[in-house]
Amino acid sequence: MTSTKKALVVRGGWDGHQPIETTDSVIPFLTAQGFEVQTHDGPSIYADRETMASLDLIVQVVTMTTIEPDEVAGLVSAVESGCGFAGWHGGIADSYRASAEYLQLVGGQFAHHAAKPPAERTGEQSDNYVRHRVSIRPDRREHPIVAGLDDFQLDTEQYWVLSDAYNDVLATTEIVHRDFDAWHRPFTVPVVWTREWGRGRVFVCTAGHRLEVLDDPSVRTIVERGLLWASR
């Protein structure tokens, strides 16, 4: 297939989210869909106006780091001009906690993930892996990102995200209350959402902690469809 679109994969931050391994796993899909793909370590490329103006899609997997004012301005400008912005887990929902402009663009920020009972914790990442259901919203089941998918179970981090009502939420999860939790009742948070910003589109999937989660058939389908939906 002849490449007709350009995608930028930006990756970095905390290695525990496997930014290289997970993004490497989606690059062949993008190439097969006709994208010319370039990769960059960290968000400094966002300040390059010429590069940003040439893009149809930005895929970001950068966790728990910082972004400079000219970089976030370049990212926001590109999306407002029609470039898509997409990612999964902390690579998009926990990237630059100190940037209000970034948080407004994405529409959600990681706050917490429930952990196993204290007696079962070992100090490993798996302390925060809990079995939970991802539920497709009944009123959004015809959306192209989730069409034909059933609710599914994951055993991984369950993101508690702070979000706003401007998001078009496609899938949710219920965070339960247990005797040792500080919160007092169960509640629902978004897992998959989209957001339109200027002429651009934003796609977020909070599942995808590591490659094995991204490889879950439902998660992989949602992410791949989300990348295509977001693209210019």
C-alpha positions in Angstrom: 0.0 0.0 0.0 1.3 3.4 -0.9 1.9 5.7 2.0 -0.4 8.7 1.9 -0.4 9.8 5.5 2.3 10.7 8.1 2.3 9.5 11.7 4.6 10.5 14.5 5.2 8.1 17.3 6.4 9.9 20.4 7.6 7.7 23.3 9.5 7.9 26.5 9.1 8.5 30.2 8.7 5.7 32.7 10.1 2.4 31.3 7.6 0.3 33.3 5.0 1.1 30.7 7.3 -0.3 27.9 7.0 2.7 25.6 9.3 1.2 23.0 7.9 -2.3 23.0 4.3 -1.2 22.9 4.7 1.4 20.2 6.9 -1.0 18.2 3.9 -3.3 18.2 1.6 -0.8 16.6 4.0 0.6 14.0 3.5 -2.4 11.6 -0.3 -1.8 11.8 0.1 1.9 10.9 2.4 1.1 8.0 0.0 -1.5 6.7 -2.7 1.2 6.8 -0.7 3.5 4.6 1.1 5.7 7.1 4.7 6.8 6.8 5.9 6.5 10.4 8.6 8.3 12.2 9.5 7.9 15.9 10.9 10.4 18.4 12.0 10.1 22.0 10.2 12.6 24.1 8.0 15.7 23.3 10.7 18.1 22.0 9.6 17.4 18.4 6.3 19.1 19.2 8.1 22.5 19.0 9.2 21.8 15.4 6.5 23.6 13.4 7.5 22.2 10.1 7.3 18.6 11.2 4.0 19.2 13.1 2.4 20.8 10.2 3.1 17.7 8.0 1.4 15.2 10.3 -1.9 13.4 10.1 -1.6 11.4 13.4 0.5 11.6 16.6 0.7 8.5 18.7 2.1 9.3 22.2 3.3 6.9 24.9 5.2 9.1 27.3 4.6 8.7 31.1 5.3 10.9 34.1 7.6 13.5 32.7 7.4 17.2 31.8 6.7 19.3 28.7 8.0 22.7 27.8 5.6 25.6 26.9 6.7 25.7 23.3 6.2 21.9 23.0 2.7 21.8 24.4 1.8 24.8 22.3 3.0 23.0 19.2 1.0 19.9 20.1 -2.2 21.8 20.7 -1.8 23.8 17.5 -1.3 20.7 15.5 -4.4 19.1 16.9 -6.4 22.3 16.4 -5.3 22.3 12.8 -6.6 18.8 12.2 -3.9 16.3 13.3 -5.1 13.4 15.3 -3.7 12.7 18.8 -4.0 9.2 20.3 -2.5 6.9 22.9 -3.1 4.5 25.7 -2.7 4.2 29.5 -0.2 6.5 31.2 1.4 7.3 27.9 -1.4 9.8 27.2 -3.4 9.9 30.5 -0.4 10.5 32.8 2.1 12.3 30.7 2.6 15.8 31.9 0.8 16.4 35.2 2.0 20.0 35.5 0.6 21.2 32.2 -2.9 22.6 32.3 -2.9 23.0 28.5 -2.1 19.4 28.0 -4.8 18.2 30.5 -7.4 20.3 28.7 -6.5 18.8 25.4 -6.7 15.2 26.6 -9.7 15.6 28.9 -8.5 13.2 31.6 -5.7 12.6 34.1 -4.7 9.4 36.0 -5.2 9.9 39.7 -4.9 6.4 41.3 -5.3 2.7 40.7 -6.8 0.3 43.2 -4.4 -2.2 44.7 -4.7 -5.8 46.0 -5.5 -6.3 49.7 -2.5 -5.3 51.8 -1.7 -8.8 52.8 -1.3 -9.9 49.2 1.1 -7.1 48.1 4.8 -7.9 47.4 6.2 -4.6 46.2 5.9 -5.5 42.5 3.9 -3.8 39.8 1.4 -6.6 40.1 0.3 -5.2 43.5 -1.9 -2.9 41.4 -3.3 -5.6 39.1 -7.0 -6.2 39.9 -9.6 -8.2 37.9 -12.1 -5.7 36.5 -14.7 -5.4 33.7 -14.6 -3.0 30.9 -18.1 -2.2 29.8 -19.0 -0.8 26.4 -21.6 2.0 26.9 -24.9 0.7 25.5 -25.7 4.1 23.9 -22.3 4.1 22.1 -22.1 0.5 20.8 -22.5 1.7 17.2 -19.4 3.9 17.4 -16.8 2.6 15.0 -14.1 2.2 17.7 -16.2 -0.2 19.7 -18.8 -1.5 17.3 -19.4 -5.3 17.6 -17.3 -5.6 20.8 -18.7 -7.1 24.0 -17.8 -6.2 27.5 -14.5 -7.8 28.6 -12.4 -8.6 31.7 -8.8 -7.5 32.4 -6.4 -8.4 35.1 -4.2 -5.3 35.2 -4.2 -1.7 36.5 -7.6 -0.2 36.7 -7.2 3.5 36.1 -9.1 5.9 38.3 -9.1 9.0 36.1 -10.3 12.6 36.6 -12.2 13.6 33.5 -14.7 16.1 32.3 -18.1 16.0 30.6 -16.8 17.1 27.2 -15.5 13.6 26.6 -17.4 11.2 24.4 -17.1 8.1 26.7 -17.3 4.8 24.8 -16.4 2.4 27.6 -16.2 2.5 31.4 -15.2 0.5 34.4 -16.6 0.4 38.0 -14.2 0.9 40.8 -15.5 -1.1 43.7 -15.2 -0.4 47.4 -13.5 -2.8 49.8 -13.2 -2.6 53.6 -9.6 -1.3 53.4 -10.3 1.4 50.8 -10.4 5.1 51.8 -13.4 5.7 49.5 -16.9 4.7 50.7 -18.8 3.5 47.6 -18.3 2.1 44.1 -18.2 4.5 41.2 -17.7 4.5 37.4 -14.8 6.0 35.5 -14.1 6.2 31.7 -11.8 3.7 30.1 -12.1 4.7 26.4 -13.1 8.2 25.3 -12.7 10.5 22.3 -12.6 14.3 22.2 -12.8 16.8 19.3 -10.5 19.8 19.6 -10.5 22.4 16.9 -10.4 20.4 13.6 -8.6 17.5 15.3 -9.6 14.4 17.2 -8.2 12.9 20.4 -8.5 9.2 21.3 -7.6 7.8 24.8 -7.7 4.2 26.1 -6.6 3.8 29.7 -6.0 0.1 29.3 -2.5 -0.9 28.1 -0.2 -1.0 31.1 2.3 -3.3 29.3 2.5 -5.1 26.0 0.6 -8.2 27.3 -2.4 -5.9 28.1 -2.2 -4.1 24.8 -2.2 -7.6 23.2 -5.6 -8.5 24.7 -7.8 -8.9 21.6 -10.4 -6.3 22.7 -7.8 -3.8 23.8 -5.8 -4.2 20.6 -9.0 -3.8 18.5 -10.0 -0.7 20.3 -6.5 0.9 20.1 -6.1 0.1 16.4 -9.5 1.5 15.5 -8.9 4.5 17.7 -5.7 5.4 15.9 -7.5 5.3 12.6 -10.5 7.3 13.9 -8.3 10.0 15.3 -6.2 10.4 12.1 -6.8 13.5 10.0 
